[in-house]
Amino acid sequence: MTTGRGLTKQYASNYFRACWIQVLLSLKDVQCSDGSSINVSKVVFIERFNSFNTCFEDLYRTQTGWKIPNPQLREDVRIMISGNLLLAYCAFLGQFQSHFEGSRHAGKYFEYSAEELESYLLDLFEGVPHDLSYQWRKS
């Protein structure tokens, strides 16, 4: 028999897989045929970051307007998203950020720090829609 706490974790996990998998897939490691990621073109990385930014912003815009009235479920869902998303994002940044060092356009692709993402995730499920417009993000 599943306890109430176990059930909220199960719901959070199911929700994460259903809604956030596309965001994680955009951060999936890019491998060359030899198994390395060093020789992959900047274009591929840029496409991945653009995909991540678009997916994240769409989900953020939608899911800040959603309300999870149960505080424990709301927290479990946020933890599930945060743990998975931040781990993947930091790994992706760590692996590929060096390809853009010194580039005058690096900020265009690395729009969010891990801390900013974590902060934005706290806005989810409060029932107050937000939009990550360029001016709002950069101010």
ABEGO torsion letter per residue (X at the ends): XBBAAAAAAAAAAAAAAAAAAAAAAAABBBBBAAGBAAABBAAAAAAAAAAAAAAAAAAAAAAAABBBABAAAAAAAAAAAAAAAAAAAAAAAAAAAAAABGBAAAAAABABBAAAAAAAAAABGAGBBBBBBAAAAAX
